[in-house]
């Protein structure tokens, strides 16, 4: 129903009598006498889609809780209502990839994608919630059953639409009302049982995915004097994980001393290095530190004694796969991190690369999964391994390689044949290899080190566009657009600019494709807008400022 954002009118409060009547209808239709609205204030508005119109009801914060079509009395709870009221709908299960890739993309639920046995209430025309087998208590979609599901004991070989999806998480309705509620963990759903047991069982996962990035880095320097050897070891272990999974500068092979000084020490959190250094660890020396992680299966080393070279690492280690990035220190000095306290925390980004069809043969030879997203060091490691395995290093000049037929085709895909070369500098291989055979994706990390998007998005990191120009009548204005890609609300931007610039603001739409929300403020306020975007966590390098009042003045 909401494949595209519906047109939404302004919200208005329901009268107390209307709220009581609506609540009575909700309880009656869902056979739930214990249900109550999340807030005392309930609002309503109308929506319009290309196919239908109707009414949506929200809580006092504007989060949708129920909706219905214009000529129907049937009320649909939203996924947010289902998260707070686990038993309000019968639940049918589907495979994780079906829910995440198909249903949340707007498709209906097909019978082969479901997992029996089915709830006895999920008969034809019944309203059900759809959850994944991974999180069976978290309803991600709501729809109407099209088949008599309890009659199916198996789904292999069967066909047909099982559930027509009416509403799902992050659909057009959620986007139109700008809902920012994230799905709860499976064991946090209201009404779920064994909460204490599940929290104990999930403790290792929680430690890896939540607690680690939430270390208070601002206060950490004051607490370092209380750290044990084990805690200092933990800092260095985390720095190694960060280096192997996030640092795109890493090029192997590399001398052990350079590896530690240029990567391990630099990738520590913003700490005082006089208190957190290699001598404070249980290993004491860099060589022992590296040999320990070689024994654990993380690193591949060559050499003897203290004369070591890091030649590779094992990207398949579970600790690396589960690693969640954190914000690293700004420099190597312990006390020099203080100026950063006065600056707002900034977002950061990770670039991923997904192989396309032209890389199929290479992925097969190197035994890399074809559907995975890779970071650049992983691709470089696989490419180096392929070059070594095929003996492609030029014996006359080891800084160059001889491209075999496969690499020649992959590296020169976008080049004209007359300019293609068989011998190429090794340092120049990676860039065309990736750009010609992989599509770029990105994920943004918020200042608190949580992901901004549920899944990495296709493309490069978006840029916020700020333009200062003179309109007809010699009126100077400043326009800012594309900020909603970073979940920044247009109303907040307009309100803050109105106060800081002491000028009127308007919210509109860009005149060029693709159409995005644009805020305009009177006057030449480029630096002020940049400063505001910084406060929202967007670094200046992601901002494109054009001052048309002075030719070619760009920032």
N, C-alpha and C positions, 0 to 999 in steps of 0.2 A: 504493500500500500504506500510505503514511503521510500521508494527507490530514489526519488529526488526530494530535495527540500520543499516542503509545502509552504504555501503563503500563509503566514500567521498574523493575526490581528493582535492588538494590544490586549493584555490580560485584564480581567475585572473580577472583583471578589464576589463569591456567591453569598447570598443571604443565609442566615442560620437555618431557616426552614428548608431552603434548597439543599443545604449540606446534609441535613438529616434525611431528606428524601433520597438523595443520591447514595448515601451510606446504606440505607435500607435496601435499595436496589442492588448495590454491589454485594451485600451479604446474601440476599435472596438468590441472585444468579450464580454465585459461587458456592453456595451452601456453607458459608463460613460465618457463624454468628459472632465469632470473636474478633473479626476483622475491624479495624478502625483506621482512619486517615492518619498519616504521619504528623500532620500539623492541624491546629484548630482552624486556621485560615485555609480555605480552598478557593482556588481561582479557576477561571474558565476562559476559553477563547475559541474561535472557530479556525479551522484550517481548510485549505483548498489545495488539492493535488490535480494533476491532469485527468484523473479518472473519477475522483470522488470528493465530496466535502463532508465535514463533520465537526465535532466538538472535542476538544482536549481539555482535561482537568489537570491542574497542577497543585503542588503544595505551595506554601507561602514563599518559597525560594524560586519558584518557577520551574521546578523539576516535574516532568509529566508523570502522573500516577494512573490515570485511566483515560480512555478515549472511545468514541463511538462514531459511526457514520450517521449522516443526516436523517435518512429514512429508516433507521433501525434503532431498536431499543437495546440491542446487545452491547454490553460494555466490555471492552478489552483492557485487562491490566497491562501496564508496561513492565518491562524486565526489571525496572527499579522497584516496583511494587512487589514483584515475585521474589526479589532478593531479600526483602524485609518480611515476606510472608511465604515461607517455603511451601506450605500445603495448599495454597490458594488454587493451584492448577495441577492436574495429573501431569507427570513428566515422562517423556519418551527420550531414549538415548540414541545418539548417533556417534559415529567415529569422530575423533578430534579434528582430523583434516577436513572432514565434510562440513563440520560446524564452522570452523575458522575460515576456510577457503571458499566454500560454496554458499552456505546460508548467510554469512555476514557480507557476502558479495551481492545478495539480492535474489538468490535462487530458491526454489522450493525444495523441500526434503523428499528425495526419492527413496523408495522402499529398500533398494540394495544398500543404501548408506546407513541404515538403521541397525540397532543391536537389540534383538529380542532377549528375554521375554518382555511383553508389553503390558502396561497397566490395564486392568480389566475395564477401566473407564474410558480408554482411548478408542472408542467406537466411532463409526462414521458420523460426521458433523460435530463431534465433540471439540471443545477448545482445549489445547494442550500447550505445555511449555516444552521446549527442546533444549537439552543439555548434552554435553559431551561425556564420553566414558571417563575422560581424565578428571573432569569436575562435575560429577553427576548432580550436585546440589545447586549449581549455578546455571540458571536458565538464561540462555543467550538469544532465544527467539520464541515467538508465540504465533500459533497458527491454528487452522481448522483441519481436522483429520478428514481425509478423502477416502480411506479404506477401512475395513473392519480389522484393525490391527491385532486384536487378541486372537483372531483365527489363524494368524501366521506364527508358526513355531520356528521357522527358518526363513531367511530372506535371500539366500544364494540362489540365483537363477530366476528370481522374481523380478517384476518390473512395475512401474507405475508411480504416480505422485502420491506419496503417503500423507504429507502434511503441506497444505498451502500456507506459506508464511505470510502473516499479516504485518508483523512488526518484529524488528530485531535490534540488538545492541548496536549503537552507532549508525542507525539508519537516518533518513532525512528528517524525521521528527526530532530525534536527539540533537542533530546538528542545528536545526532551525531554532530550537529553544536553548542552544548552547549549553547542553548538559555536560558537566565535567566529572560526574561520578564514575569511578573505576569499579570494575567487577570485584566483588570480595573474594577472598580466598575460600576454597571449598569448605573449610571447617569453620568459617565465620558466618555462614548463613543462619539467619534466625530460625530457631527450631531444630537445628542439627544437633545430633547426639554425640556423646563421647568426645566432647570438645577438649577435655583435659588430656585424654589419651592421644588424640590426634596431634595435639600441640607437642607432646613428648616425642611421638614418632617422627614428626617433621622437623625436629630441632636442628639436625645437620643442614637441611635445606635452608631453613630460616637464617642460620648463621652465614651461609654463603651468599644469599640473595638479598638480605635486608640489613642485617646488623653491620656488616663490614663497611658498606659505603656510607653508613650513617654516623661514623665516628665524627665527633665534633672537632674539626680540624682547627677551628679558631682558638680553642682552649687547650689544644694538645701540648703546646710548648710548656705550659704551666704544670702539666702533669708528668712530664717526661722523667723528672727526677725520681718518680715513684715506680717507673717501669722496671720489670724484672728482665732477666736475660731472655726468657722465653718470649716476652712481649717485643723485645728488640728483634729477636729472630723472626717474629711474625711480620714486622715491618719489612725486613729484607726479603722474606718469602713473597709477600704481596708485591713488592717492587719487581721481583723476577717475573711473576705472573703477568704484571702489567707490561713489562718489556717484551715478553714473548707473544702477547696477544694484541697489544695496542700500539706499540711504538713503530711507526712506519719508517723511521730512520734506520732501523736495525738492518745491517747487511752482514751476512755470514759468508765465509769464516771471518772471525775477529779475534784479535789477541785478548787474552783473559783480562789483563790490566785495563785495557781500553773498554772492554765490555762492562767491567765493574764501575770504572770512573765515569764513563760517558752515558751509561744507561741505568745501572742499578742505583747508583747514588742520586742521579738526577730524577729518577722516577719514584723516589720516596715521597710520602706526603710532605706538606710544608712543616718540617720539623727542624730543630736546632741540631745541625750535624756534629756539633761538639759533644752532644749527649747521645745521639743515635748514629753510630758509625760501626765499621766492621769490627773494631777492637772490642766493642761492647756486646758482640754476638757470641754465641757458644763456639763458633768456628774460628774466630780471631783473625784468620787469614783468608784472602780471596780464593786461594787455591783450594783450601779445605771446603769453603762455601760451595764452589763450583763442583768439586768432586762429590760432595754430598748429594747434590741434585742430579749428578750423572748416575749415581748409584740408585736414586729414586726413579730414574727413567725419564727425567725431564730434558736433560742436556746430553749432547754428544761432544766429547772432548778428544783432542789429540795432544800428544806431548807427554813429558815426564816432569815430576817434581813440581816446581812452581812455574815452569815454562809451558803454559797451556794455551791452546787455541780452541775457541768454541766453534765447532763446525756444523752443528745442527741442533734441533730440538724436536721433541715428540709432541706434536700438536693434538694428538688424540688422548692425552691425559685428561681424565675426568675433571681434575681440579682446574685445568685451563678452560675446559668447555663451560664450566659453571662460574668462571670468574666474572665478577661485575666490576667495571672500571671505577676509579675514584679520581678525585682531583689531585694532581701532583704538585710538588713545590714549585715556586717560580724561579728559584735559583739555588745554588749550592750553599750559600751562606746561611748560618742558623739564625742570626739576629736580623738579617736583611729581609726577612719575610714580613716584617711589621707594616711597611707601606701598603701591602695588599689588603690590610684590614679596612682601610678607608675606601676601597673600591668595591662596587657591588659584585656579588658572585655572578659569574658568567656561565652561559651554556657552553657545552663543548659538543663535538660531533665525532662520529666514527664512520668511515667510509667502508662499504662492502662491495664486493664484485660477484655477479652471478654469471656463470658461463652460458654462452649461446651455442647454437648448433655448430658453428665453425670450430669450436674447441672440443667437439665430441671425441675425436680420435686421441687428442692429447690427454683428456680426462681419463679415458679408458686405459691408456698406457701407464699413466702415473697412479692409477687406481684411486682417483679422487671422486667423491660423490658428485654426480652431475647437477643435482638440484640444490646444493648447499650454497650459502653465501660465504665468500671467503674475504679475509682481510689481506692487504697487499703482501705482508711478510709470508703468508701461507703460499700465495701464488709464486713468489720469488723463490721460496724453498723448493717447491715442486719443479720450477723451471731449472734451477741450479742442479737438482737431482737428475733431471732429464738430460741436461748438457753433459754431466759427468758420465752418466750411464751410456750415452751414445758416443762418447769421446769426441765431442764437437769443438773442444778448445783447439785453437790454431797453434800447431807446434812451433811455427816461426814467430808468432807474436801472441803470447798467452793473454794479452789484454783484449784479444778479439776471438770470435768464434766463427766456425764454418756452419752455416745454416743447412740442415738437411731439408728434404722436400717438405716435411710437415711444418717445421718452424719457418721455412721460407714463405710458405703460403700464409701462415698465421701472422707473421710479422709484416708482410707486404700487402695485406689485403686491400688497404686503401691507397696504395701507391701505384703509379703507372709502371708497367712492365719495364720500360726503358730506364727507369730510375731505381729499380730493385737491385739489391746487392746480395751476394752469397756470403761475403765476409763483412761482419759488422762488429763494432766495439761492444764488448760485453755489457758495459754500462748503459748502452743505448737500446738494449733488447726489451727490457721490461715494459717501458712506457707504451710502445706500439703494440706489444704482445697483449697487454691488458685492454687498451682502448679499442682494439680491433676484434677482440674475442670475448669480452665480458661487458655486461651492462652495469653501470654504477648504481648503487643504492646507498642510503645514508640513514643513520639513527642519531637523534639529538639527545644529549644527556642534560637534564635540568640541573640547576645549581646544587640541588640536594642529591645529585647522582642517580636519580631515577629516570627511566626512559620517558621521553616526551610522547612518542608514538608507540602503539601496541606492537607494530611490526616495522622493520626498516622500510622506508619509502623509496621508490624508484627515482633515479635522477641524482643530480648533485645538490649540495646544500643550497637552499633558496636564499636569495638576496632581498633585503628590504630596500625599497626604492624611495628616495627622498628627493624631491625636485623643488627648487625655488625659482619662480619665474614671474614675469609681468604679464598680466592679462590686459584685455582691451579696456581702455580708460585709465591706463597706467596704475593699475592696482596690483600690488605685489602680494603673492600668496606662496605658501609652502604646502606641498602635497606629500603624503606618506602612504605607501601601499605595500601589500604582500606580507604585512606583519601577522595576519591571522594564521599563516602557516606555522607560527610559533605559539599558537593558542593565546594570542594577545587580543583582548576584547576591544572592538572599535569604540564602544561607548566609553570605556576607561581612557583610551587614548585621547578622544575628543574632550572629555571632561578635564583631564590633566593639562592638555595644551591650552585650553581656554583660560585656565587659571594662571599658568606660567607665562603665557604670551600676552595676556590681557587683550585678547582679540577673539572675535567670533570664530566658531568652527562649524563645519558641516561634514556629514557622513554621506558619501555617495559611492559611485562605482567607477573604476578606471575606464577610460575610453578605448583602450587598446586590449586586444586579446592576449592571454586569457583574462576574463573579467574577474576582478577581485575588489574587495572593499577598500575604499580610499577615504582618508580623513584629510580635510583641507583647513588650514588656519591662515588668517590674514597676517601678512608681514613676512619679512625674511628671517625665518626661525630655524634654519637648517641645523646649527649646532645644538639648539635646545631640543629638537626632535631626536637627534643622535643621542644626546644625554639621556633622554627619556627611554629610548630603546635599550640603552645600556642598563638602566635601572630594572627593566623587565628581564634582563639576563642575556640580551643579544649582544655579542661582541661587535666592535666596530668593523672588523674585517668582513662581517656578513651584511654590511650596510653600504649601499651605493648612493652617494650624495652627488647630485648635479646642480650646480648653481648657474642658471641660464642668464643671470644678470651680468655675469662676467664670463666671457667666452672661454670655453675649455677649462673652466675651473672645476676640477673634480676631486672628490675625496673617497 
